Amino acid sequence: MSDARWAMIEPVFTAWRARRTGPGTAARVHDLREIVNAILYVNRTGIPWEYLPHDFPPYKTVYDYYAKWENDGTTLQVHDLLRDKIRRFHGRHTELTAAVVDAQSVKTSANVAETSQGIDAGKKIKGRKRHLITDTLGLGVVVKCHAHVSRDARVTAAW
């Protein structure tokens, strides 16, 4: 990650670290920038966490930071910060006034549990449905993935 990119997001992560107290938080061995670089490496290459190169901090540590940031909203905070900066650069307000919504039905493999998939009766697809909301610049706002629920199933469930 370049110095300029790190300078944009670094305050979010240092504030997160400063708020953390309790056992195990005093001995901070790993640099936050290296942890972010490792997360971006896994995201970019698609490798399992266990195969993270030894140039990065240990994979269990990297994954622990990733999981904590996902659970407490730090990742979303960074995403919103970057989206707002891009919107201001393009002369837009940071608050959205319009959005684009799209959905896609996706087939699942035979190895997926029945409880995590459904049926799109209109398209006759057994699988999951993805919903994506973007702003007018095409920047992601919300992504949601869930099992299909056919119209008939909703009516039956209501009864």
Beta strands, then each sheet from edge to edge (+ up, - down):
strand 1: 99-107
strand 2: 118-120
strand 3: 125-135
strand 4: 140-147
sheet 1: 1+ 3- 2+
sheet 2: 1+ 3- 4+
end
